[in-house]
Amino acid sequence: MTAVVVDKVTKVFNQGRADEVTALSEVELTVAGGEFVSLIGPSGCGKSTLLRLIADLIEPTTGTVTVAGKNAGQARRDQDYGIAFQQAGLFEWRTVLRNVELPLELRGLSRAGRRARAEEMLALVGLAEFAGHYPAQLSGGMQQRVAIARALAVQPPLLLMDEPFGALDEMTRERLQSELLGICAQTGTSTVFVTHSISEAVFLSDRVVVMSARPGRITAAIDVDLPARDDAARQSDRYFGYVTSVRQELRGVPSQRADAR
């Protein structure tokens, strides 16, 4: 099943007012089941707006958004996706463990079941020893890792991620990138990932979608075919070729790669 279909979506904020802003214009995007798609473009191009439209946190001005064959609103009510934003959005009165347990609790999982799953996710992001801490006792980067663990806890068919690794140190960032790919491969999870990092987009993605300056439009989509996603891949000529292609598209210079379209 197709994970996401964005059909001719335009988003206008403050429509009809003097401060009206067209954030997105006639955007069309399809994400296949199990596909990892990164959105990249200049600041203010509407990457995060597009992600929020898919999540049904805002509504399109025109056009439609479909998630897992449902309208975006129904998919949100059915909890068909996990989400992690730039800000962790943790509940200060819940411990780290209970923050990660929250989506499992909402799904009615048993106390023992949600605790075991939450502990597994905290171990994955390297925070097992902080399970009993509160968010205020953690650094910003650690809080973001908790948010990532929470998004992954329900093993959703779709992950929506808005620069979730931006606040992390480089070593942790690379480790979580690899872990995220492993989880997605194991579960068949589809992912829409917003980033400002060309290298991150290339390493993670099956396809890198390049957006223009506001009003945001999709100007190119580059298929990324790497034989592996590991440290060797990060040093390969093929990897750097894709990085160059994405950089060219961002600069408005059409890529010479046959897989850029």
QUIURVEN-V494813 format. One record per residue. PSI is psi in degrees with one decimal (999 if undefined). OMEGA is omega as a letter, one per 40 degrees, with the letter a starting at -180 (NA if undefined). Layout:
psi=<PSI;PSI>
omega=<OMEGA;OMEGA>
//
This chain:
psi=<140.4;133.7;-45.8;136.6;118.0;115.8;104.4;51.2;128.7;138.9;120.0;124.2;145.6;43.2;132.6;-0.6;167.9;-28.6;26.8;136.2;126.3;107.9;-39.7;146.3;116.2;50.0;132.2;126.6;133.9;131.0;120.9;159.9;129.1;1.0;144.8;114.0;127.7;141.5;127.5;147.3;174.7;157.3;136.2;9.4;-8.4;14.0;-52.0;-33.8;-43.5;-41.2;-41.2;-30.6;-42.1;-37.3;-4.3;30.2;-23.2;163.4;147.0;150.9;-44.6;158.8;178.2;154.0;127.4;134.0;122.5;38.9;4.9;160.2;155.1;-35.6;-42.9;-38.9;-38.6;-45.0;-32.0;1.2;49.3;5.4;155.7;153.6;140.1;122.8;179.8;-39.5;137.3;-38.9;38.4;155.3;116.9;-25.8;-2.2;142.1;168.1;-47.5;-45.3;-25.9;-44.0;-32.4;-20.2;-52.5;-29.0;-37.3;-42.9;-25.7;-1.5;17.6;147.5;157.4;-44.9;-40.4;-44.5;-31.5;-44.0;-42.4;-42.0;-41.6;-38.1;-43.4;-37.7;-35.9;-38.6;-41.0;10.1;28.4;23.9;-37.4;-7.2;15.6;-35.9;-0.6;165.3;155.4;-37.9;-17.2;0.0;156.1;167.2;-41.4;-38.9;-38.5;-39.8;-34.5;-34.5;-42.1;-37.7;-43.1;-40.9;-40.6;-34.2;-12.9;-38.1;4.9;57.9;154.2;-18.7;132.6;132.4;120.1;124.6;94.0;50.0;-20.1;4.3;-30.2;3.4;154.1;160.9;-41.0;-45.3;-38.8;-47.1;-38.0;-42.3;-32.0;-47.1;-40.7;-40.2;-44.3;-38.4;-42.5;-44.5;-40.2;-39.8;-37.4;-10.8;20.0;135.7;148.0;134.5;120.9;119.9;132.5;156.2;-5.5;117.3;-45.1;-40.6;-45.1;-45.1;-44.1;-39.8;-29.6;148.7;-29.2;132.5;120.6;121.4;131.8;151.4;170.1;160.7;137.5;133.0;130.5;156.1;119.7;-20.7;154.4;119.0;116.3;132.3;119.8;92.8;140.2;-25.0;162.6;83.0;-175.0;-34.7;-37.9;-36.7;-19.3;2.9;153.5;-35.7;-44.5;-47.9;-26.5;-42.1;-40.3;-43.8;-41.0;-45.1;-41.9;-41.3;-43.6;-38.4;-31.4;-1.0;13.9;111.4;132.9;148.4;-4.3;142.9;-21.1;10.2;127.4;999>
omega=<i;a;a;i;i;a;i;a;i;i;i;i;i;a;i;a;a;a;i;a;i;a;a;a;i;a;i;a;i;i;a;i;i;a;i;a;i;i;a;a;a;i;i;a;i;i;a;i;i;i;i;i;i;a;a;i;i;a;i;i;i;a;a;i;i;i;i;i;a;i;a;i;i;i;i;a;i;i;a;i;i;a;i;a;i;i;a;i;i;i;a;a;i;i;i;i;a;i;i;i;a;a;i;i;i;i;i;i;a;a;a;a;a;i;a;a;i;i;i;a;i;i;a;a;i;a;a;a;a;a;a;i;i;a;a;i;a;i;i;i;i;i;i;i;i;i;i;i;i;i;a;a;a;a;a;i;i;i;i;a;a;a;a;a;a;a;a;i;a;a;i;a;a;i;i;i;a;i;i;i;i;i;a;i;a;a;a;a;i;a;i;a;i;i;i;a;i;a;i;a;a;a;a;a;i;a;i;a;a;a;i;i;a;e;a;i;i;a;i;i;a;i;a;a;i;a;i;i;a;a;i;i;a;a;a;i;a;i;a;i;i;i;i;i;i;i;i;i;i;i;i;i;a;i;i;a;i;a;i;a;NA>
//
